[in-house]
Amino acid sequence: MNFNYNVTNGLVVTEFFEGDSASSELYSYATDKNLFSNNLGEVYLHLPFNDTKEAFLGLGDEELFTEDFYREAYFKLAKKLIENKEYEFTITVNKDVNYLKAAVEGLYHATYKFDKYKTNKKEEFELTVNVNSNLSEEDFKLAIEEAKDVVESIFFTRDIVNERAEYLYPETLANIAVESLSPLGVEVTVYDEKQCEQMGLSAFLSVGRASERKPRFIVMKYLNNPESDEVIGLVGKGVTYDTGGYSLKPSTGMDTMHCDMGGAGTVIGAINLIAKRKVKTNVISVVAACENMVSGSSYKPGDVIYSLSGKTIEVENTDAEGRVTLADSVYYTTNELKVSKVIDVATLTGACVVALGEVYTGSVTNNQEFFNELKEAANSAGEKLWQMPVDNSYRALNKSKVADVKNTGGRYGGMITAGLFIENFVANNIPWIHLDIAGTAYLSKPERYLPSGATGIHVKTLYNLVK
């Protein structure tokens, strides 16, 4: 996509809020015929053979308008123009720089596709966007560059999460991290199965031991602020395929389980973006990557397994495996790597999808101030969070009669008890946030400017937080 500064060429786009109007005959025609009514994301195209091409773009209610609505409106505009094979157009953005970035992001979102395995691929095209803006040319270029980097990292995450488990498994995921992040100055260390045994990652290895594709523990360090002692830990669930183990999923629940490493994709994408933007900060991302398969060596319901922390875990359900891998990876991040704060990101529970659908990410925290910072970062990204209640009555549901803790608290409050299981493995009670992206990381149908399949949700939220 090419962006030109203060140039007018090709089809010209005019924005309209509710209540706005224009004196042109074309606008009167479009509104009189009910072809256009200024609603958010509504697009009317006038494409004469030998005259000026025009587009009207609706922005809806100005009093309710946000940057995220701008992102959505420009996504819908680009989709309509691409559908009509109009690849050059002019827009005018005289709002502040954040609105310009939102518009650019929306345009980019309209171009995403995952067609790697299509033999007949869609026609390739290059959009040329001429932008009239009241920003200086330098500020304009900086905004375009940042928006491009943001979306490229989101697309990078989408591609990882959309990839099928036949080709993306612990070893190949680790290779992607090394090959993508090392050139950006991220120190990537990959530990194989024997090294994980030596490190004491017993809970993680219990989940992954049934697969012929052996686990990998991936640690990614971006330390670019020696003046600060603060280090943010980002831990992503990295189950590259999940059968449910002996608590076997039905086949209809298994066909999308290549996406069960959505948390891993998110934290890899986030550190990719942070490093690409050279943010002056310290971030460590950790992924415990494995497959949850079925074999004679599988861990089983009723087993009691050990963890890196020394705490024992009763396994009530082998399909509650993500939190078991996170027990070791969160403890390692908080105790061994000595991070100051930690966020874990996981496609963890169906209970979260039942509660919040595919719209909001559920969250549990032990530190309200830290959560408020993340919520502000999410709001500016246009990515929705919902904080769930926490108290000791929920914690009690995870108590085991034979071990220190059990890996499921039962049917009720399942999203909360899953998060609070992980809380048991946060060392030193440091500020911690759990994000359950089971509903938002991989969509069954498109939602606004997000596609069906992988969304790359919260890459931008985590970037905003540390930026």
PyMOL commands that set and color helices and strands:
alter all, ss='L'
color gray80, all
select helices_A, chain A and resi 25-32+62-64+67-83+97-109+137-162+170-184+193-199+202-208+251-253+257-276+322-336+350-356+368-381+392-396+414-423+427-429+459-466
alter helices_A, ss='H'
color red, helices_A
select strands_A, chain A and resi 2-5+11-17+43-46+54-60+88-93+128-133+187-191+216-223+232-242+282-292+304-306+312-314+341-346+361-365+385-387+405-406+432-436+442-443+453-454
alter strands_A, ss='S'
color yellow, strands_A
deselect
rebuild
show_as cartoon
